[in-house]
């Protein structure tokens, strides 16, 4: 997420929120030490692609 320009904007339980300087936001579930699930990776790709249009 950091490589894509996102920064952490807080955690609640096992959910992590990220924001991008252009206003995009995304929430990922799971602990920071866990790998993202494939559906989460697709969601991140979709948000990043949407932000570049």
N, C-alpha and C positions, 0 to 999 in steps of 0.2 A: 504494500500500500504506500509506503514511503517513497519508493521508486516512482510511483505514478503521481506523486505530489500531494497525497492525502496526509492529514495529520489526525492524531487521535483526539477526540473531543469528549472523552469520558467513557466510563464503563458502568454497567449495572448488571450485577450477577455475572452470568457467562456471556453477556452481549457487549460488543465493543462498537462504538460509534466513530465514524471517520468523516471528516469534511475536507473538501478541496477548495482552494482559493477562489475558484470560479462559482462556488455555491453548491456543488454537488455534494450529496450526503448519502452514506450507506451504513447499514448496521450489519455486523457479522456475529453469528453465534459461535460459541465454543471458547475455550480458554486460549490465551495467547500462545501457549506452548503447543497447541494442536494445529495440524494442517487444516486449511479450509476444505470444505466439501466441494465436489465438482460443481454443484448447482450454485454455490456461493461464488466460485471463480467465474462462472458464466455471468452472474449478476454484476460482478465488478467490471468485467469486460464490457457489458452492455452500458453501464453507467459511464465508463470512460469513453466509449465510442459515441454515446449521446452527447457528451460534453465537448467533443471535437467537431460536431456538426455545426 
